[in-house]
């Protein structure tokens, strides 16, 4: 099979977009104690667009002093302020107000997310903003239906009641692959549960959430309920972990960062929640519907340019199906439109940054020595994409389970295909990984589908599709090194068991 040439870019002119005027010419400030402020030491950093590796804005860079101020404000808002006494109805109403603000500024936020993170603007509208608004309104309603339990005690003089209470001050460390929707979804759950929140966007993708911070001032939240601190993880993140007044640290990111947070928090036995990476297997059996399997496998492998924790980057194909499936997948991958993220017709934008792109290209070169390159794998040379962090959808075939490209998380538009002969072999290959975030399979055999779903060691299993359609209703927790410490709104809550002894009971 011949290697396909990279897809060419269109003649779309992004400089004509009037939304460039919405980007602030002055540094985007921090949000601390209900005020927009510069960093205490005046530090700033540039927001570099992966579209062309040029700066598009400047952002205040928080330091240890700013972290201390944010934690002090969050602690005061929770312990002494009105937020700590707010009812579920009050918290729900606040989330709905935030949702209305986000919706009113949706086009601006989509533009910022596109230029800062390289996400195709159509995808931001369809997916990221939709998830964000749904999260705010979902948790705005769910908070009023949360209730504790009652257990019948063996002693008739004792009545039991379970209380669901907030953790307190929660620091949320965001990933760079979905900064808008993950930030808003996590913030919504934190506030719904009654906590105060300190949000730290990833430094490579901070711009959109810094604009969200400005909008939050219009939501009529008490001072200190939400703070937003941009800056390097080694400074801001470590200061948040070290501060004993922070009750919980929640991170969505890589295993290396998660491990460092666990080590740093160990002396305080601080509550930690980690949503980490994956090398997710997608198992395609010979009896699968070919069109369905190819459609979802393409989306699962290359969605968001492969920068999704649950992406299906390992495709295991039954040998008798391999040639037909491979030909169809390669054709789909080669036809995908890669280019300017502001172009509404673009399917895949650049990866997050040139530095990350360099790591992906290193893996592609490794893959060329380990397996057969079928499409992609060649840098773009046209004037537009050669300036940015663009990588074509890349497919490797006939890999072995021990190949590095089949075992290590690449986090780019690179998929590795591995043949198998039996169901038992497929399950063994799929589970032979330190990760356990997601997995999927395609088959018409319902008995096989159930056996595989039971046997796959992953927190989410997709059958004849990819991605969860209910991340709010059924949040998934990774197995093995892919997750730690709970998911959903429950991870931001703690349960208290109360026992009442009734005087003179039974008389």
C-alpha positions in Angstrom: 0.0 0.0 0.0 1.4 3.4 -1.0 2.0 6.2 1.4 -0.6 9.0 0.8 0.5 12.6 0.3 -0.5 15.1 3.1 -3.8 16.8 2.6 -3.4 20.3 1.1 -4.6 23.4 2.9 -7.3 25.9 1.5 -6.8 29.5 0.6 -8.8 30.7 3.6 -7.5 34.0 4.9 -7.6 34.1 8.7 -6.3 37.7 8.9 -9.7 39.0 7.6 -11.5 37.7 10.6 -13.0 40.7 12.5 -12.8 38.8 15.8 -9.1 39.6 16.1 -10.3 42.9 17.4 -11.7 41.0 20.5 -8.2 40.0 21.6 -7.0 42.3 24.4 -3.9 44.4 23.6 -3.1 44.5 27.3 -2.1 41.5 29.4 -5.0 39.3 30.5 -5.1 39.6 34.3 -5.5 37.1 37.1 -8.8 36.7 39.0 -8.1 36.9 42.7 -10.6 37.7 45.5 -13.2 39.0 43.1 -10.8 41.4 41.4 -8.9 41.3 38.1 -5.3 42.0 39.0 -1.8 41.8 37.4 0.7 39.3 38.9 2.1 40.6 42.2 5.6 40.8 40.6 4.4 42.1 37.3 5.4 39.0 35.4 3.7 38.1 32.1 4.1 35.4 29.4 3.0 35.2 25.8 0.2 33.1 24.4 1.8 31.5 21.4 -0.6 30.2 18.7 0.3 26.8 17.2 -1.2 28.0 13.9 2.0 29.9 13.1 4.1 29.9 16.3 3.5 33.6 16.8 2.3 35.4 20.0 -1.4 36.4 20.0 -1.8 37.8 23.5 0.0 38.4 26.8 -1.1 36.9 30.1 -0.3 37.7 33.7 2.0 35.0 35.2 1.1 34.1 38.7 3.7 33.5 41.4 3.8 32.3 45.0 2.4 35.6 46.3 -0.6 35.4 44.0 -1.2 31.8 45.1 -1.2 32.8 48.7 -3.7 35.6 48.1 -6.0 33.3 46.1 -5.9 30.6 48.8 -6.6 33.2 51.5 -9.6 34.5 49.6 -10.9 31.0 48.8 -10.5 30.0 52.5 -12.3 33.1 53.7 -15.2 32.7 51.2 -15.7 29.1 52.2 -15.3 29.5 56.0 -16.7 32.9 56.7 -18.4 34.2 53.6 -21.9 33.7 52.2 -20.8 30.9 49.8 -20.2 28.5 52.7 -23.8 29.1 53.7 -25.4 29.1 50.2 -28.2 26.7 49.6 -28.2 24.2 46.7 -30.7 26.5 45.0 -28.4 29.4 45.3 -25.4 27.5 43.9 -27.5 26.1 41.1 -28.7 29.6 40.2 -25.1 30.9 40.1 -24.1 28.1 37.6 -27.0 29.1 35.4 -25.9 32.7 35.4 -22.4 31.6 34.4 -23.9 29.5 31.6 -25.8 32.5 30.3 -22.6 34.6 30.2 -20.7 31.8 28.4 -23.4 31.4 25.8 -23.6 35.2 25.2 -19.9 35.2 24.5 -19.7 31.9 22.7 -18.3 33.2 19.4 -15.5 35.1 21.2 -14.5 32.2 23.3 -14.5 29.8 20.3 -12.2 32.3 18.5 -9.8 32.5 21.5 -9.8 28.7 21.9 -9.0 28.3 18.2 -6.1 30.7 18.0 -4.6 29.7 21.4 -5.0 25.9 21.4 -5.3 25.3 17.6 -8.6 23.6 17.9 -10.8 23.8 14.7 -13.4 26.5 15.4 -16.3 24.4 14.1 -15.3 21.7 16.6 -15.1 24.2 19.5 -18.7 25.3 18.7 -20.0 21.8 18.2 -18.2 20.1 21.0 -16.3 22.2 23.5 -18.8 25.0 24.0 -21.7 22.5 23.9 -20.1 20.4 26.7 -19.3 23.6 28.7 -22.9 24.9 28.6 -24.4 21.5 29.3 -22.1 21.0 32.3 -23.1 24.3 33.9 -26.8 23.6 33.5 -26.6 20.0 34.4 -24.8 20.6 37.6 -27.0 23.6 38.2 -29.9 21.2 38.4 -28.2 18.2 39.9 -27.1 20.0 43.0 -30.7 20.4 44.1 -31.3 16.6 43.8 -28.3 15.4 45.7 -29.2 13.7 49.0 -27.6 11.6 51.6 -28.9 8.2 52.8 -30.5 6.7 55.9 -29.6 3.3 57.3 -31.7 1.3 59.8 -29.6 0.9 62.9 -29.5 -2.3 65.0 -30.2 -0.2 68.0 -33.8 1.2 67.8 -32.8 4.2 69.9 -30.4 5.5 67.2 -31.3 7.3 64.0 -28.8 7.5 61.2 -28.4 10.2 58.6 -25.7 10.7 55.9 -24.7 14.2 55.0 -23.0 15.1 51.7 -20.6 18.0 52.4 -18.1 20.0 50.3 -14.4 19.4 50.5 -13.6 23.1 51.1 -11.0 24.8 48.9 -10.3 22.9 45.7 -7.5 23.6 43.3 -8.2 22.4 39.8 -5.2 22.0 37.4 -6.4 21.9 33.8 -5.0 20.1 30.7 -4.0 21.9 27.5 -5.9 19.7 25.2 -9.4 20.9 26.2 -8.9 24.0 28.4 -12.3 25.5 27.9 -14.6 22.6 28.4 -12.6 20.8 31.0 -12.2 24.0 33.0 -15.8 24.9 32.9 -17.0 21.3 33.6 -14.7 20.9 36.6 -15.5 24.4 37.9 -19.2 23.7 37.6 -18.9 20.4 39.6 -16.7 22.1 42.3 -19.1 25.0 42.8 -22.2 22.8 42.7 -20.7 20.6 45.5 -20.4 23.8 47.6 -16.6 24.3 47.4 -14.6 27.3 46.4 -12.3 26.9 43.4 -8.9 27.9 42.3 -8.5 27.2 38.6 -5.0 26.9 37.1 -5.1 26.7 33.3 -2.2 24.9 31.5 0.4 27.5 30.5 0.3 26.4 26.9 -3.4 27.0 26.7 -4.5 29.7 29.2 -6.0 32.4 27.0 -9.6 31.3 26.8 -10.0 30.6 30.5 -8.5 34.0 31.3 -11.3 35.5 29.3 -13.7 33.3 31.2 -12.3 34.7 34.4 -13.3 38.2 33.3 -16.8 37.0 32.5 -17.1 35.5 36.0 -17.0 39.0 37.5 -20.5 39.5 35.9 -21.9 36.3 37.5 -22.5 37.9 40.9 -20.4 35.4 42.8 -19.1 36.3 46.3 -15.5 37.4 46.3 -13.0 34.5 46.5 -15.4 31.8 45.3 -13.4 31.4 42.1 -9.9 32.4 41.4 -8.0 31.9 38.1 -4.2 31.7 38.2 -2.2 31.3 35.0 1.5 30.3 35.2 3.9 27.4 35.2 3.0 24.3 37.0 6.4 24.2 38.8 5.5 27.4 40.5 1.7 27.8 40.7 0.8 24.1 40.9 3.5 23.2 43.5 2.5 26.2 45.7 -1.1 25.1 45.6 -0.2 21.5 46.6 2.1 22.8 49.4 -0.5 25.1 51.0 -2.2 23.2 53.8 -5.2 25.5 53.5 -6.1 23.8 50.1 -8.2 20.8 50.9 -8.0 19.1 47.5 -6.0 19.0 44.4 -7.5 17.8 41.2 -5.5 17.3 38.0 -6.3 16.3 34.4 -2.9 15.7 32.8 0.0 13.3 32.3 1.2 10.5 34.5 4.5 12.3 35.3 2.8 15.4 36.6 0.3 13.3 38.5 3.1 11.3 40.2 4.8 14.5 41.3 1.6 15.8 42.8 1.1 12.6 44.7 4.6 12.7 46.1 4.3 16.4 47.1 0.9 15.9 48.8 1.9 12.7 50.6 3.1 14.5 53.8 -0.2 16.2 54.2 -2.3 13.2 53.1 -4.2 15.7 51.1 -7.2 14.6 49.0 -6.0 14.1 45.4 -7.9 13.3 42.2 -6.0 12.5 39.0 -7.4 11.9 35.5 -4.4 10.8 33.5 -3.4 9.4 30.1 -4.0 6.3 28.1 -2.8 4.0 25.3 -6.3 2.9 24.4 -7.0 -0.3 22.4 -9.7 -0.4 19.7 -10.4 -4.0 18.8 -12.0 -4.6 15.4 -13.4 -8.1 14.7 -13.9 -9.6 11.3 -17.7 -9.6 11.7 -17.9 -5.8 12.4 -19.8 -3.5 10.1 -16.9 -2.1 8.1 -18.3 1.4 7.6 -19.3 1.8 11.2 -15.9 0.6 12.4 -13.9 2.8 10.0 -16.0 5.9 10.8 -15.7 5.7 14.6 -12.1 4.4 14.5 -11.1 7.5 12.4 -12.8 9.8 14.8 -11.4 8.1 17.8 -7.9 8.1 16.5 -7.6 11.6 15.0 -10.2 13.7 16.8 -8.7 16.9 18.2 -5.5 15.9 16.2 -5.1 12.9 18.4 -4.8 15.0 21.6 -7.6 13.3 23.6 -6.8 11.1 26.6 -9.4 8.5 25.5 -8.4 8.5 21.8 -8.1 5.0 20.2 -4.5 5.1 19.3 -4.0 1.3 19.2 -6.2 -0.4 16.6 -6.2 -4.2 16.9 -7.7 -5.8 13.7 -8.6 -9.4 13.2 -6.3 -10.7 10.4 -9.0 -11.7 8.0 -10.4 -8.2 8.2 -7.1 -6.4 8.1 -6.7 -5.5 4.4 -10.3 -4.2 3.9 -10.3 -2.2 7.2 -6.8 -0.8 6.6 -7.5 0.4 3.1 -10.7 2.2 4.2 -9.1 3.7 7.3 -6.1 5.0 5.3 -8.3 6.6 2.7 -10.3 8.3 5.4 -7.2 9.6 7.2 -5.6 10.8 4.0 -8.7 12.7 3.0 -9.0 14.7 6.3 -8.6 18.4 5.9 -5.7 19.6 8.0 -5.2 23.4 8.2 -6.1 26.8 9.6 -8.2 26.2 12.7 -10.2 29.4 12.0 -11.4 27.9 8.7 -14.9 26.5 9.4 -14.2 23.6 7.0 -11.0 22.5 8.8 -11.2 19.0 10.4 -7.8 18.9 12.1 -5.7 21.8 13.3 -2.2 21.9 14.6 -1.0 20.2 17.8 -0.8 22.4 20.8 2.8 23.7 20.3 5.9 23.3 18.3 7.6 21.7 21.3 4.9 19.0 21.5 5.0 18.6 17.8 8.7 17.8 17.9 7.9 14.9 20.4 5.2 13.6 18.0 7.6 13.7 15.1 10.2 11.8 17.1 7.7 9.0 17.6 6.9 9.0 13.9 10.5 8.5 13.1 10.6 5.7 15.6 7.5 4.2 14.0 9.2 4.2 10.6 11.8 1.8 12.0 9.2 -0.4 13.8 6.3 -0.8 11.5 5.0 0.0 8.0 4.0 3.7 7.3 0.9 3.8 5.2 -0.1 7.5 5.2 1.1 10.7 6.7 4.5 10.9 8.4 5.8 13.7 6.2 6.0 17.3 7.3 4.0 19.9 5.4 6.0 22.2 3.1 3.3 24.7 2.0 3.7 28.3 3.2 0.8 28.2 5.7 1.2 24.9 7.5 5.0 24.8 7.5 5.0 27.7 9.9 2.8 26.0 12.5 2.6 22.8 14.5 0.7 20.8 11.9 1.1 17.0 11.6 -0.8 14.9 9.1 -2.9 12.0 10.2 -0.4 9.1 10.3 -1.1 5.4 10.2 1.3 2.6 10.9 0.5 -1.0 10.1 1.8 -4.5 11.0 3.2 -3.3 14.3 3.9 -5.7 17.1 2.6 -5.3 20.6 6.1 -4.5 21.9 6.7 -1.6 19.6 7.2 1.7 21.3 4.6 3.4 19.1 2.2 0.6 20.3 3.0 1.1 24.0 3.8 4.7 24.7 1.3 7.6 24.7 2.1 9.8 21.7 -0.8 12.2 22.0 -0.9 13.2 18.4 -2.5 12.2 15.1 -0.7 8.8 15.0 -2.4 5.4 15.1 -0.7 2.0 15.3 -2.4 -1.1 13.8 -1.7 -4.6 15.2 -3.2 -7.8 13.7 -4.6 -10.6 15.8 -6.1 -14.0 15.2 -8.3 -14.9 18.2 -10.5 -13.2 20.7 -8.2 -14.4 23.5 -5.1 -12.9 21.7 -6.9 -9.6 21.2 -7.8 -9.3 24.8 -4.3 -10.2 26.0 -2.8 -7.5 23.7 -5.4 -4.9 24.6 -4.7 -5.4 28.4 -0.9 -5.5 28.0 -0.4 -1.9 29.1 0.1 0.2 32.2 -2.8 2.3 31.2 -6.5 1.6 31.6 -8.4 4.7 30.6 -10.7 3.6 27.7 -11.1 0.7 25.2 -13.5 -0.1 22.4 -14.5 -2.9 20.2 -16.5 -3.5 17.0 -18.5 -6.7 16.4 -22.0 -7.9 15.6 -21.7 -10.8 18.1 -23.4 -9.6 21.3 -22.0 -12.5 23.3 -18.5 -11.6 22.2 -19.1 -7.9 22.9 -20.2 -8.7 26.5 -17.2 -11.0 27.1 -14.8 -8.4 25.8 -16.4 -5.6 27.7 -16.1 -7.6 30.9 -12.5 -8.6 30.1 -11.1 -5.2 29.0 -9.2 -3.5 31.8 -10.4 0.1 31.3 -12.7 2.6 33.0 -14.7 3.2 29.8 -15.6 0.6 27.1 -17.2 1.6 23.8 -19.1 -1.0 21.8 -19.6 -0.2 18.1 -18.8 3.5 18.7 -16.1 5.7 20.2 -16.2 8.3 23.0 -18.8 8.6 25.8 -22.1 10.3 25.0 -22.7 10.8 28.7 -19.6 12.2 30.4 -21.8 13.9 33.0 -24.3 11.1 33.6 -21.8 8.3 33.6 -18.3 9.7 34.3 -15.5 7.1 33.8 -12.6 6.4 36.1 -9.4 5.1 34.7 -7.9 1.7 35.7 -4.3 1.1 36.5 -2.1 4.3 36.0 -4.9 6.2 34.2 -6.9 7.4 37.2 -6.9 8.0 40.9 -9.3 9.5 43.4 -12.8 9.6 42.0 -14.7 11.2 39.2 -17.7 13.6 38.7 -19.2 15.8 41.3 -18.8 13.0 43.9 -15.0 13.5 44.0 -15.5 17.1 45.2 -17.7 15.9 48.1 -17.3 14.0 51.3 -19.8 12.0 53.3 -20.5 12.4 57.0 -22.3 9.7 59.0 -24.5 11.2 61.8 -26.0 9.1 64.6 -28.7 10.5 66.9 -29.6 8.7 70.1 -33.2 9.4 71.1 -33.8 10.1 74.8 -36.0 7.6 76.5 -36.5 5.6 73.3 -38.8 2.7 73.6 -40.7 3.9 76.7 
